[in-house]
Amino acid sequence: MNRFFRLSPVLRARKAQEDAAKGAVIQSRADIREAQALVRRKQLDLVGAEAPSEATARAMVASLVARQSLAGALMSAQKMVTEAEEVERERMAVLADAAKRRRAVEMMAERHAEMVRANDLRKDQANLDELAMTSKARNEARGAAE
């Protein structure tokens, strides 16, 4: 039996794919945190943008337009959070798939190692049996020769 597991390069590749998927998940979580921080900043900007104290028509219109613009930016930031969360879900699915594929190859490696151990034990037992039979045959030959 070949002691070398022929799928070792495949196992290394699967581990590398899983590591890359983990990196992508970590990056997507960082993207979510950035988008959430942007939402918080936009919310603070919107809360801080109050109507002018002197209510001229131009000032009121400018204030309303500015608040609408800030509200639009807030909605855009919230959409970024939603999209980043969707990307994270997709990347988590890729990570789960990569982990399954790696585990499948690992299980084959474990089975191979077990088969090698069993084969080694069979060979050792056969050698011991051969030694015992040879020793018995020698002892019988000595007894018959005397």
N, C-alpha and C positions, 0 to 999 in steps of 0.2 A: 504494500500500500504506500502510496506517495505521501510523505510526511508534510510536504509543502501544500498549503491551502491555495489552490489556483485562483481563487477569487479575492485574494488579499488586495490587489490593486483596485478592484471594484469596491471593496469595503472602504478603502481610503478615500476613493472618489465620493462615495455616499456620505461619509463623514464630512468631507469638504462641502458638499452640497448642503448638508444640514447646517453646518456652521455659517455658510453664506445666507441661508434662510433665516437663521437666528439674528444675524447682523441686519438683515432687511427689516425684521420685526422690531428690533431695537431702534432702528432709524425711523420707522413709521411711528413708534411711540414718541420719539423726540419731536417729530413733525406735529403730532397731536398736541403735545404740550406747548409748542410754539404757537399753534393756531388758537389754543385756548387762552394763552397770554395775550394774543392780539385781540381776541374778543373782549377780555377784561379791560384792555386799554381803550378800545372803542366805546365800551359801555361807560367808562369814566369820562371820556371826551364828551359823550352825548349828555351825560348828567351835568357836566360842567358848563355846557353851552346853554346858558339861560337867556331869556329874552332881555333886550336892553331896558334900562330903567326909564329912559326918555323915549317915549313911544312915538317917534316920528314914523311916517308911513314907510319911508325907505329903510329905516333901521329895523322895523318889524319884518318887512319882506326879506331883507338880508338875513335876519336871524332865523326866520322860518326856512329859508333855502339852505342855510348852513346846517340847521338841525336835520333837514331831510337828507342832506348829503352825508352827515354823520350816521344817520339811521341806515342809509344805504350801505355805507362802509361796514357797519355792524352786521347787517344781514349777510354781506359778502364774507365777513370773517366767520360767521356762524356756519355758512355753507362750506368754508374751508375745513372747519372742524369735522363736519359731517363727512366730507370726502376723505379726510385723513383717517377717520375711523373706519370707513369702508375699505380703504387701502390696507389698513392694519388687519381687518378680518380676512382679506384675500391672502395677505402674507402669512397669517397664522395658518390658513388652510395649506399653503405651500409648505410651511414648516412641518405641519403634521404629516403631510404626504412624504416629505423627505425623511422624517423620523421613522415612518413605517417601512420605507424602502431600506434604510440603513439597518433597522432591526431585523428585517428578513434576511439580509446577508449575514448579519451577526449570528443569527440562529443557525444558518448553514455552516458558519465557521465553528460554532460550538458542536454541532453534530459531527463535523469532520474531526475535530479534536477528540471527541468521544470515540469515534471509530478508530482513530490512530491508537488511543489508549487501549481499547479492547483488542486490537490487533497485536499490540505489544504484549499484553497479558497472555494472549493465546500462544504467541511465540515463546514467551518465557515458560509457560506451562508445558509446552511441547518439549522444550529443552530439558526441563526438570524430569519429565517423563522419560525422555531418552536416556538421561543420566541414571535414573533409577533402574531402567530396564538393562542398561549396560552393566551396571553394578551387580544386579541380580544374576545376569548371565555369567559374569566373571566368577561370582561366588559358587554358582552351580557347576561351572567348569572346574573349579578348584576341588569341589567336593567329589566330582566324578573322577578326577585325575588321581586322587589320593587313594 
